[in-house]
Amino acid sequence: MQAESYRVVMKKILDVDVTITSYRIDAMYYCHVANYDPGAVIARTEAATREEAETMAIAKTTERLKKKK
């Protein structure tokens, strides 16, 4: 198994700088959102498409960051 279609995007969610990393292994897409500094993972998801995995990860991140404030 090897990761394919690897992509990293920087974005701001609720005034927090994060990196959104997504990639495909076999038929599944994986995504994790991490705080840019210090790099702690906030959410991880997997889905059949990149868009679905990223959407779910961003939703989880938004929910978790709202609880923190």
Protein Blocks (a to p, Z undefined) as FASTA:
>chain_A
ZZehiacddddeehiacddddddehjbccdddddfbgoiafbdcddfbfklmmmmmmmmm
mmmmmmmZZ
